[in-house]
Amino acid sequence: MPRPRAFDERHVLERAREQFWTTGYAGTRMDDIAQATGLGKGSLYGAFGDKAKLFHRVFGDWCTAVVEVAEGRLAGGPDAEAMDRLSEYVHLMAENTASDTERRGCLLAKGAAELAQHDPTVAGRSAEAMTALLSLLRTEISAAQRHGDIDSAADPERLAALLLTLVRGMEAVGKAGLDPQTLRNIADTALAVLPKPAAQKNPATARRSAREN
């Protein structure tokens, strides 16, 4: 029978994640992981494989967590609350970026920028996560359109792609040093650019139309 592992796998993965997150893939050696986790390199190789395989495990777990956070805010529900759900998610992303005082950014973006060009596993996993985020945003935008909070003539796929780009872009500019209030303003503007129905764009026209009818 194989011997049971004498360490907490989840703890080891968390420590490895912190190391990769702080120093990047290229800047991290297995010696660094060994020191961070308290395990010998032999134990690390035996449990997780080489550095690339360990990073793939950490990166995959991170991507899953990113999508789960979005699912927690964009979980669907009454159409009347869709705009509230979108607002909560966008502002959560702004606050998370603002709280990243070490400016490490998101490991999803960091890993994809460093490795996606040459690593099919990282490229595929990051694309999968982005596709899931896009789908969640598109579903909520469509719900807001049905309720009349967003122009029904607009393409929900394009709006979701725009909102995703703005949300993920906040992380980049936050890492570059923009202050928290500017990040919050970006969140407000991202929601404000979603096209409103004609009646909401011009209340005077809507009132005149109602009188005429």
C-alpha positions, 0 to 999 in steps of 0.5 A: 500500500502507498504510504499516506502523505505526512503533510497538508496538501491544501496548505502546501498548495497555498504556500506555493501559490503565494510564492508564484503570485509574489515572484512569478513563474520564471522568478520562482525556483523549486528551492523557493517553494521548498523553503516556503512549504517546509517540504524537501524538493523530493517530496514536492516532485513526488507529490506534484511533479515538476515546477510546471505541473505544480504551477498548473495545479495552483493556476487551475485552482485560482481560475476556479476561484475567480469564476466561483467569486463571480458566480457568487454575485452573478448567480441569476435570480429575478430580472428586476435585480439583475442590475444590482447583481452586476453593480455588486460584482463590478464594485467588488472587483474595484474594491478587491483591486483597491485592497491589493496594496502590494500590487501583486495583481491577479494570478490569472492575469499574471500567469496568462501574461507570462506564460500563455504564449508558450504554455498551452495548459495556461492558455487553455485554462485562462481562456476557459475562465474568461469564457465562463466570466463572459457567460455570467455577465451576458446572462445578467445583461440579458436579464437586465434587458428583459426588465428594461434597465438596459436597451434591448436592442443592444447586443448582450454578447458585446456588452458582456465583452466590454464589461469584462474588459473594463473589470479585468482592466481595473486590475492592471491600472490598479497594479500601476498605482491608481488610487482606490477612489479612481478605481471606484469611479471606473466601476461606476463609469463601466456600469453607466456606459451600458446603454439605457432604453430610449425612455430612460435616455430622454425622460422628457420624451417619455413623458410627452409620449405618455401624455399623447397616448 
